[in-house]
Structure formats: structure tokens, C-alpha cells
Amino acid sequence: MSILESSVQNLADALDALEAKLDEKHVESTGHSENVDAARRQARAARAHASDASREISRMIGDIQSLLDADKFSNSEGSDGAG
């Protein structure tokens, strides 16, 4: 896993922890439930965006790796035939 993918995963984990804390606060303070519910919705949305970003980053890294591999292959073929 790349550093960037790892960072996105860490963000998703932090958002999970935030949502868990919000759940605890909700139980403790029912008077502020509207604020807690709004924060929980935002945490869920942020987690979903982080997950989407992680998938997209993984796809882009795979594409870049394929391009690099293709470039290495074409460079090695060119040097093999040259005398």
C-alpha cells in the first residue's frame, strides 16, 4: 500500500472513530441531538468521500504502474535489438 493510500485509510479510520465518539456524545446529551445528528451525517459523508478517494487513488496508482511497466518493457526491447 502506498503512502497516499495509507493516509487515506488513516483518514477513514479517524472518521470512524469520530462517528463512534459522536454516538457516545449522543447518548450522553440528548438535548443537543440535532447537532449530534448533523455531525454524524457529516462524518458519514466524509467517510464515504475518503473511501471513494481511496479507490480512485488505487486505480490511478495501478494505471501509473502499468504505464511504467510498459515503458520498461519497450525500453528493454529496444536495447535488445540494437547492436
Helices and strands as residue ranges (DSSP letters): H 3-28, G 30-32, H 33-81
